[in-house]
């Protein structure tokens, strides 16, 4: 059940990311056209493209974590004896989880602290426009890390980071 929900969230994140990438491309092309051809730049286009890029980055980072596609150095874990390698991998997974948890809490604090500020061109609340993307990305990554750790720490699995479909 939980796996199905996560797959649905991942799919929504992927589709949202694709839409944001398309929106960014359209906005940048439109901005260049208006600025250099019409000599009348769109004041809001750059800010909107920046917002799309931030949301795309944090949603994409959460999908990458779920799939095990973030950059990692496996050399140390692979050269250690099996039991010690599993221990080191679990320690690394635990440290990542701790850092993601701290970043989730701190990004939520940032959302709450910036509720009164607005963006310059679009006049959107900064807390929701920028910082909610960070918070959502960190919370998703924290949840995915917990699930990956539970899956990876079950007896019979070699790596805490292994995910079905991961290229190795």
C-alpha positions as CSV (number, residue, x, y, z in Angstrom):
1,X,0.0,0.0,0.0
2,X,2.7,2.5,1.0
3,X,4.8,1.5,-2.0
4,X,1.8,2.4,-4.3
5,X,1.4,5.8,-2.7
6,X,5.1,6.5,-3.1
7,X,5.0,5.5,-6.7
8,X,2.0,7.8,-7.3
9,X,3.9,10.7,-5.5
10,X,7.0,10.0,-7.6
11,X,4.9,10.0,-10.8
12,X,3.2,13.3,-9.9
13,X,6.7,14.8,-9.1
14,X,8.0,13.6,-12.5
15,X,5.0,15.1,-14.4
16,X,5.2,18.3,-12.4
17,X,9.0,18.5,-13.2
18,X,8.3,18.0,-16.9
19,X,5.7,20.7,-16.9
20,X,8.1,23.1,-14.9
21,X,10.9,22.4,-17.4
22,X,8.6,23.2,-20.3
23,X,7.3,26.3,-18.6
24,X,10.9,27.5,-17.9
25,X,11.9,27.0,-21.5
26,X,8.8,28.9,-22.8
27,X,9.4,31.7,-20.3
28,X,13.0,32.1,-21.2
29,X,12.4,32.1,-25.0
30,X,9.5,34.5,-24.5
31,X,11.6,36.8,-22.4
32,X,14.4,36.8,-25.0
33,X,11.9,37.5,-27.8
34,X,10.3,40.3,-25.9
35,X,13.5,41.9,-24.8
36,X,15.5,41.8,-28.1
37,X,12.8,41.8,-30.8
38,X,10.0,43.9,-29.2
39,X,12.4,45.9,-27.0
40,X,9.9,45.5,-24.2
41,X,11.1,43.0,-21.6
42,X,8.6,41.1,-19.5
43,X,9.3,42.1,-15.9
44,X,7.8,38.9,-14.4
45,X,9.2,36.3,-16.7
46,X,12.7,36.0,-15.2
47,X,11.3,35.6,-11.7
48,X,8.7,33.0,-12.8
49,X,11.5,31.0,-14.6
50,X,13.6,31.2,-11.4
51,X,10.7,29.9,-9.3
52,X,10.1,27.0,-11.8
53,X,13.8,26.1,-11.6
54,X,13.8,26.0,-7.8
55,X,10.7,23.8,-7.6
56,X,12.1,21.6,-10.4
57,X,15.4,21.2,-8.5
58,X,13.9,20.1,-5.2
59,X,11.2,17.8,-6.7
60,X,13.9,16.3,-9.0
61,X,16.2,15.8,-6.0
62,X,13.6,13.9,-4.2
63,X,12.9,11.6,-7.2
64,X,16.7,11.1,-7.6
65,X,17.0,10.1,-3.9
66,X,14.2,7.6,-4.3
67,X,15.9,6.0,-7.3
68,X,19.3,6.0,-5.8
69,X,20.7,8.4,-8.4
70,X,22.4,10.9,-6.3
71,X,26.2,11.0,-6.5
72,X,27.8,8.7,-3.9
73,X,31.2,7.1,-3.4
74,X,30.9,3.4,-3.0
75,X,34.5,2.4,-3.1
76,X,35.0,2.3,0.7
77,X,31.9,0.2,1.3
78,X,32.8,-2.2,-1.5
79,X,36.3,-2.9,-0.3
80,X,35.4,-3.5,3.3
81,X,34.5,-7.0,4.6
82,X,30.7,-7.7,4.1
83,X,29.6,-7.1,7.7
84,X,31.7,-4.0,8.2
85,X,30.6,-2.6,4.8
86,X,26.9,-3.1,5.8
87,X,27.6,-1.3,9.1
88,X,29.3,1.6,7.3
89,X,26.5,1.8,4.8
90,X,23.9,1.9,7.6
91,X,25.9,4.6,9.4
92,X,26.0,6.7,6.2
93,X,22.2,6.1,5.6
94,X,21.6,7.2,9.2
95,X,23.7,10.4,8.8
96,X,21.9,11.3,5.6
97,X,18.5,10.7,7.3
98,X,19.6,12.9,10.2
99,X,20.7,15.7,7.9
100,X,17.5,15.5,5.9
101,X,15.5,15.7,9.1
102,X,17.3,18.8,10.3
103,X,17.0,20.4,6.9
104,X,13.2,19.6,6.8
105,X,12.7,21.3,10.2
106,X,14.8,24.3,9.4
107,X,13.2,24.8,6.0
108,X,9.8,24.7,7.6
109,X,11.0,27.4,10.1
110,X,12.1,29.4,7.1
111,X,8.7,29.1,5.5
112,X,7.1,30.4,8.7
113,X,9.6,33.2,9.1
114,X,9.1,34.7,5.6
115,X,5.3,34.7,5.4
116,X,5.1,38.5,5.3
117,X,7.6,38.9,2.4
118,X,6.6,39.0,-1.2
119,X,8.5,38.5,-4.4
120,X,9.4,41.6,-6.4
121,X,7.7,41.1,-9.7
122,X,5.0,38.5,-9.1
123,X,4.1,39.7,-5.6
124,X,3.8,36.1,-4.4
125,X,4.6,35.3,-0.7
126,X,8.3,34.4,-0.6
127,X,7.5,31.6,1.9
128,X,5.4,29.7,-0.6
129,X,7.0,30.7,-3.8
130,X,10.6,29.8,-2.8
131,X,11.0,28.2,0.6
132,X,8.1,25.8,0.4
133,X,9.8,24.1,-2.5
134,X,12.8,23.5,-0.2
135,X,10.7,22.2,2.6
136,X,8.6,19.9,0.4
137,X,11.7,18.5,-1.2
138,X,13.4,17.9,2.1
139,X,10.3,16.2,3.6
140,X,9.9,14.0,0.6
141,X,13.6,13.1,0.7
142,X,13.4,12.3,4.4
143,X,10.4,10.0,3.9
144,X,12.1,8.3,0.9
145,X,15.3,7.8,2.9
146,X,13.4,6.1,5.7
147,X,11.7,3.8,3.3
148,X,14.9,3.0,1.5
149,X,16.6,2.3,4.8
150,X,13.8,0.0,5.9
151,X,13.9,-1.8,2.6
152,X,17.7,-2.0,2.5
153,X,18.2,-3.1,6.1
154,X,16.0,-6.2,5.7
155,X,17.8,-9.5,5.9
156,X,19.1,-10.7,2.5
157,X,19.8,-7.3,1.0
158,X,23.4,-6.2,0.3
159,X,23.1,-2.4,0.2
160,X,20.9,0.1,2.1
161,X,20.8,2.2,-1.1
162,X,19.7,-0.4,-3.6
163,X,16.3,0.3,-5.2
164,X,14.5,-1.8,-7.8
165,X,15.4,-0.5,-11.2
166,X,18.6,1.2,-10.1
167,X,21.4,1.0,-12.6
168,X,24.5,-0.5,-11.1
